[in-house]
Amino acid sequence: MEGELLIGIILFFAGALAGFVDSIVGGGGLISLPALLLTNMPVAMCIGTNKLSSVFGSGTAMINFAKNKLVNWDGIKWILPFTLLVSMVGAYIAVYVPSTFLKPAIIVLLLVVFIVVLTKKDWGAISQVEPKRGWKLVAYMFVAILIGLYDGFFGPGTGVFLIFYFLFMGYDFLGASGNAKVLNTVSNFGSLMMFIYMDQVHYGYGLAVAAGQIIGATTGSKLAMVKGTGLVRFVFIVMSLTMLIKLTYDYLLSQGII
């Protein structure tokens, strides 16, 4: 009983930190997922349980951004149904296929994201959104679908990739973060439904992390709105570098290189 209580407390605080970071730029899964892995649950169940908590965290941040009119509903509503469906597909695949083969590709993508944002210092300072039509609309929809599929299948880094995606669409960092929270909440919810269907969710652990995520996400999203794009850009760079180092180390360790 004492052991379960201690685990619950650890998961709560891990969730609070994850929710804080995730509400600003994403990447909270790098904190909450390893914490859940400490429980010795199967990996698929840890991912499913993490999705339960992530729905609360990203949902809380989404509500705060939406209340402050930092979500462009007209610009993203067309992709929401597809994001929901592909995240469910990704979650189904995650139960049967190990994510190891994905890591090299994710590491390369993160490196590209980090270099681009670091070198383009004025990028994302102001919003310059233009309507997307024709092949551009199809291309942006396809990329968003891929990110939703990845979120259901693996997850860590989804928020970072979504913000990068919206920066390319012309949003500033704050607007990109607000829109990213909507898509992330939808993909978290879709994958969670599939994990529940396949009985891969530990509700006790998930709700412990979720309680922390709500507190962290509330604090982080409000701080982001007060400090503006400068804070979001800074945290984005820090989290991109952190994720790059962490995933590279895990991959090299799994391959016996270090």
GIZI-V753448 format. One record per residue. N is the residue number from 0. RES is the residue in one letter. PSI is psi as a letter, one per 20 degrees, with the letter a starting at -180 (* if undefined). Layout:
# GIZI-V753448
{{N RES PSI} {N RES PSI}}
This chain:
# GIZI-V753448
{{0 M g} {1 E h} {2 G g} {3 E h} {4 L g} {5 L g} {6 I g} {7 G g} {8 I g} {9 I g} {10 L h} {11 F g} {12 F h} {13 A g} {14 G h} {15 A g} {16 L g} {17 A g} {18 G h} {19 F g} {20 V g} {21 D h} {22 S h} {23 I g} {24 V i} {25 G r} {26 G j} {27 G h} {28 G h} {29 L i} {30 I g} {31 S h} {32 L g} {33 P h} {34 A g} {35 L h} {36 L h} {37 L i} {38 T i} {39 N k} {40 M q} {41 P q} {42 V g} {43 A h} {44 M h} {45 C g} {46 I g} {47 G g} {48 T h} {49 N h} {50 K h} {51 L g} {52 S h} {53 S h} {54 V g} {55 F g} {56 G g} {57 S h} {58 G g} {59 T g} {60 A g} {61 M g} {62 I g} {63 N g} {64 F g} {65 A h} {66 K h} {67 N j} {68 K l} {69 L k} {70 V p} {71 N n} {72 W h} {73 D h} {74 G i} {75 I i} {76 K h} {77 W h} {78 I i} {79 L g} {80 P h} {81 F g} {82 T g} {83 L g} {84 L g} {85 V h} {86 S h} {87 M g} {88 V g} {89 G g} {90 A h} {91 Y g} {92 I h} {93 A h} {94 V h} {95 Y i} {96 V p} {97 P q} {98 S j} {99 T g} {100 F i} {101 L h} {102 K g} {103 P g} {104 A g} {105 I h} {106 I g} {107 V g} {108 L g} {109 L h} {110 L g} {111 V g} {112 V g} {113 F g} {114 I g} {115 V g} {116 V h} {117 L h} {118 T h} {119 K n} {120 K h} {121 D i} {122 W p} {123 G j} {124 A h} {125 I q} {126 S p} {127 Q l} {128 V p} {129 E q} {130 P p} {131 K p} {132 R r} {133 G c} {134 W h} {135 K g} {136 L g} {137 V g} {138 A g} {139 Y h} {140 M g} {141 F g} {142 V g} {143 A h} {144 I g} {145 L g} {146 I g} {147 G h} {148 L g} {149 Y g} {150 D g} {151 G h} {152 F g} {153 F f} {154 G f} {155 P p} {156 G i} {157 T g} {158 G g} {159 V g} {160 F h} {161 L g} {162 I g} {163 F g} {164 Y g} {165 F h} {166 L g} {167 F h} {168 M i} {169 G j} {170 Y q} {171 D r} {172 F h} {173 L g} {174 G h} {175 A g} {176 S g} {177 G g} {178 N h} {179 A h} {180 K h} {181 V g} {182 L h} {183 N h} {184 T g} {185 V g} {186 S h} {187 N g} {188 F g} {189 G g} {190 S h} {191 L g} {192 M h} {193 M g} {194 F h} {195 I g} {196 Y h} {197 M j} {198 D l} {199 Q k} {200 V p} {201 H o} {202 Y h} {203 G g} {204 Y g} {205 G g} {206 L h} {207 A g} {208 V h} {209 A h} {210 A g} {211 G h} {212 Q h} {213 I g} {214 I g} {215 G g} {216 A h} {217 T g} {218 T g} {219 G g} {220 S h} {221 K h} {222 L g} {223 A g} {224 M h} {225 V g} {226 K h} {227 G a} {228 T h} {229 G g} {230 L g} {231 V g} {232 R g} {233 F g} {234 V h} {235 F g} {236 I g} {237 V g} {238 M h} {239 S g} {240 L g} {241 T g} {242 M h} {243 L g} {244 I g} {245 K g} {246 L h} {247 T g} {248 Y g} {249 D g} {250 Y g} {251 L h} {252 L g} {253 S h} {254 Q j} {255 G j} {256 I h} {257 I *}}
